[in-house]
């Protein structure tokens, strides 16, 4: 999987009326940084060809981006009458960011809508794909609040929200919206807790439910951060049979019983036929009947030998 770190400073971009296209172009320029140096050389006609954005529009976007050096610095060199090559520099490791699967850039959805949803993600609570507004009537979304956060007028924000919803990028939830496109990554799925949360999250999405929040505890150790989540740790310790383990698990009379007990998605499908409106990790801890961590890697290996 290829991914980008998208700087959440994009939400502070205030230049002009075409912020969504501008931010999409900014993100596409960072995509061109194959060496991950924070530096890109690119001709404007090449950017136009690759994004499908007309050349004159690209030139206007670059002119506006130049006014935002906190986001990106641009030096232009003229190459002939109508061709310009730009040198772009930007922060490759921002402090506040989210992960975006690079396949997002190849969706058959208008650039402005894709750019809007990218900016919408920047106002989601960290670690979630949800935007929850306040002071909405009867659980409705406070569109004015979203509009203000994204530097749009209310009508423009409403138009883009509806377009993003029709495109299958977001869905309405009580008091807000949730991004449901898979390319907006919650994490990279490398750690055990992340993998468990991602399985539960996607299970909820597939069921049409609103996934629970993680509510991690972050401990600052100066040069590093420690993320603690006892519930996810307990679930990961109990359901420690991965999809790769399933492939290598030999046939035996007790194979399915073992899978039912230690493969998380299998257990979710068996024990969560219907989900309540309000979900929490505590709910899944209870319904999955996780009392205490039960099996470690060595025990899985032993079980496989027994089988």
N, C-alpha and C positions, 0 to 999 in steps of 0.2 A: 504494500500500500504506500502510495506517495501522498504526502500531506504538506500543508503550509501552516506556519504560525501567522495568524492574522492579528495585527496590532489593534487593540481595542480603541486606540486613539482615533480610529476612523469615525467614531461617533462625534468627535469634536470638530469635524470638517464642516465649515460654514460657507465656503466660497460658492457663489452662484446658485442657480436653480436646478442644476443637473447633478446633484451630489451623488446619486446612486450610480450613474454611469462613470463619474469621476473615480469613485471608490472601487468600482469593478476594475477600471483600468489600472489603478494603483496596485490592486491585488494581482492582476495579470502580469504587471511588470515584475513583481516579486517572484512570480512563478517562473519567470525567465532566468532567474538566478540559479542556474544549474550547479554552480560550484559552491553555493551557499556562502558567499563572501559579503553579501550586502551591497554588491556593485553589479550594474547591468549596463551594457551598451546595446542600444536598439534604435533602429530607424523607425520613424513614425509611419512610413508606408508599410513596413513589416508588421507593426502592431495593428495597423488597420486591416491588413490581409488576414492576420491570425484571429482577430476578434470579430471581424465582420462589421466593425464600426467605420463609417466613412472617414476618409483621410482628413477632411476639413474639421470634422467633429473631434478626431483624435488630436489634431493640432490645438483646438480650443481647450480640450481637456488638459493637455500638457501645460498650456499657459496658466490654467487655474491651479493645477497641482503645484506649479512653481511658487505660488503664493503661500504654500504650507510647508516651509522647511522643517518644521518639527516632525512632519510625517515623512517627507521625501525631499531630497535635494536634487536639482536637475540642472545640468549644464548642456546647452545646445550648441551644436556645430553644424553650420549650413553645408550641404553637399549638393551643389547645383541649385537651380532656380526653385524647384518644388520639393526637394528632398532634404530632410534634416535628420541628423543622427544625434541622439541624446545620451548623456552619461548620467545614470541614476545611482544615487546612494541612499540607503535607508537602513534602519536598525533591524538586523536579522534576529535579534534576541530581545524583543520587547519585554517589559516587566509584566504587562497585563495583556493577555492574548487568548485566542482560542484556536483549536485545530480545525482545518478544513481539508477534506479529501480533495485532491486536485482534479478528480473526475467531475467535480462541480462545474468546472469551466467549460465542459463540453456538453452540458445539458441543452436541449432544444427549447430554451425558455428565453424570452427577451432579456437583453443585458440589463436594462433598467430594473427589472423585477429581481434578477439575481443579485444585483448590487444592493437593492433595498433590503433583501433578506439577509445579506451579509452584514449590513448595518444594524438590522434588527437583532441579530445574534450578539452584537457588541453591547447591547443593553440588557441581555439576559443575565440573570444571577450566575456568577461563576460556578462552573460545574453542572449547569443545567441548560436546557434549551427552552426555558419558560420565561415569559414576560408577564408579570402579574402587576396589574394597575390597581390604584386605590380610588375610592369615591365613585365607582361606577354604580349605576342604578340596577338593583335586582340582579346582581351578578354579571351585569354586562361590562364589556370592555370600556375603559375610559380612553377613547381614541385621542382626545386632546393631550393626554399625558404622554402617549407614545409620540405624537406629532412634535411636541415640545422637545422631547429627548433627541429626536432625529432631525431637528431643525427644519421641519416641514410645517405647512399650514394644515389644519385639520382635514380639509377636503382632499388634499394631496395624499396625506397619510392613509386616509380611509380608502382611497382608490388603489393604492399600492398594497395595502393589507388584503383587500378583496381579490386583487390580481394574484398575489402570492398564494392565497388560499385556493383559488381556482387551479393554480399550477401544481398543487399538491405539495407545496413547500412548508406550509404552516396549517394549523387547525385552531379553531376557536376553543377556548376552555373558559371555565368560570373566571371572570375578572381579567382575562388576558388571552394570550396566544401561546402556542407551543410549536416550535419548529420540529417537523416530523421527517424532513429529508435526511436520509442516512449519512450524507456527506458532511454534515455538521457534527463533528466527533466530540463526544463528551470527554474522551481520554484516548490514549493509544492502545489500551487493552493489554498492556505488558505485565502488570502486576496481578496477583490473585484477586485482590479486592476489586480492581477495575474490571476484570473479566466477569466476576460474579455480578457486579452491578450492571454491566452491559447486557448480560443475559436477562436479568430481571426487567431492565428498562425496555428492551426490545419485546419481551413477552407482553408487557403491559401495552405497548404501542400496537402490537398485533391484535390484542384483545379490545382495542379502542378505548383503553383506560389511560388515565394520567399517571405516569410513573412517579414513585415516591422520590423525595430528595435524599441525597446521601447523608447530609449533616455530618460531614467529617469534622474531626477535631485536628486543627493544625498547630503543631508545636514548633516554635521558632528556636533553632539551635545555632543561630548566628550565621554560619556558612551553609546551612542546609535546613530544610523543613521536614518534619516527620508528620505523616498523615496517619491518624488513628481512626479506626471505625470498628469497634468491637463486634457489631452485628454482622457486618460483611466478613470479618475475620472468622466468626463462628460458622457462618454459612459456607465459606470457602473450605474450612477444615472438614466439614461434614460431607459436602458434595464436591469431592476432589477427583472425580472421574471426568477427564476432558474428552472432547470429541476424538482427539488422536488416540487416547486410551481405548476408546470404543473400537476403533479399527483393529487394534492389536489384541483385543480381548478374545481369548479362545472360546470356542463353542463348548458348552457344558450344560447339564440340567439346571444349574444354578445361575447361569449367565444373566438371564433377564431379571432375576430377583436382585442380583448384585447391581445391575444398571439402575433398576427402579430406586434403589436405596442411595446410590452415590452419584448419579448423573443429574445435574440440577434441572436442565430443561425437561427431561423426562418426568421428574418429580413435579415440576410446575404444571405440566400438562395433565398429570393425574390428579393433583390435589387442588388445583385452582380452575375449576370448570367455569366459574363466574367470579368476577372481581367486584368488590364494593367501590363506590364512588371515591371515597377517601382512602388512600393507600399510604402505608408507611413501611419502612423496612422491618419494624416490629411486627407488622401483620404477617409478612412473609416468614419471619423467624418462627412465629407461632404456627402458621398453617403448614409449614414444612417440618414441624415437630423437631426442631433443632434444640436439643437440651444443652449439650456440651460438645466441644470438638471430639470427634470419635476416631477418625482414621487418618493416618499420615501416609507419606509416600511409601514407606517401608511396608505398611500394612497392605497397601494396594498391590505392591509387588508380590507379597506373600499370598494374597488372594488369587492373583493371576496364576501363581504356581499351583495352588490348590485346585483351581479350575482345570 
